[in-house]
Amino acid sequence: MPEGDTVKQTAKRLHTALAGKVLTRSDLRVPRYATADLTGRSVLDVTARGKHLLTRVEGGLTLHSHLRMDGAWRVYESGRRWSGGPAHQIRAVLGTEDRTAVGYRLPVLELLRTADEAGAVGHLGPDLLGPDWHPAKALENLLRDPGRALGEALLDQRNLAGIGNVYKSELCFLLGVTPWLPVGALPADRARQLPFLAKKLLEYNRDRPVRVTTGHPRQNLFVYGRSPRPCLRCGTPVRSGNQGDGSRQRPTYWCPRCQAGPTPGQDSGRYPVAAHPRTGREQSRPND
């Protein structure tokens, strides 16, 4: 799944290709907008909001898209063959005199008034790569449900926007806890560190073609996708398991020696809820 840094890169490519130019081609291949025509309108800007893309065009309109698991936007020079997938996977085409942006496998595509963008992205928490980033608010959001597993809380874009499955596993490794540890059991010093560490990782990778969390280009990630290879720190085999419910389960990776906390199938109730990092008061889980 594309994460905040990848979506930011996509927005930058689209903005460079389209912004300030008049659309000479517009083709939205979803039934609801099959007759919508944006040709003749200038593209004002393309911006990322968490994992969402907002392409704003003249006349107060915004094309909102989300990549989810395998969506993608590709940019082609005029006359170049489109190679992002078969034609039946194309959901949107936006063309100018010299560039064409093609959206493949977009699960979310809607045309809305720019004034109504809040209806699409207003639920998001502070954006790790956006101008609204607010670490204290992000931490407050995460701690609102102290009994929730940390990994699930990090993936909830209402808490903070931009973290996906890769960063979830890597952040938990860097914090020294498993993704199944209740948020409220995270030691206060690490809780305070979390939003700053998350932002540092995404900013470090916002312009990189290959994501790196270790600081060593030859060893890109600490745990994600590394099971059952040895942990880069201690040599213990990295483990993997699913986190989440039903169709929202995500593969999750951790080192059983470097990371403390419950693992799949273990009761997280034996991990006491830690003191709130701001108030110093102990919090109780909702189910207690």
Summary of the structure (lengths in Angstrom):
residues: 288
radius of gyration: 20.8
end to end distance: 34.2
largest distance: 63.4
contacts: 923
relative contact order: 0.13
helix: 28%
strand: 25%
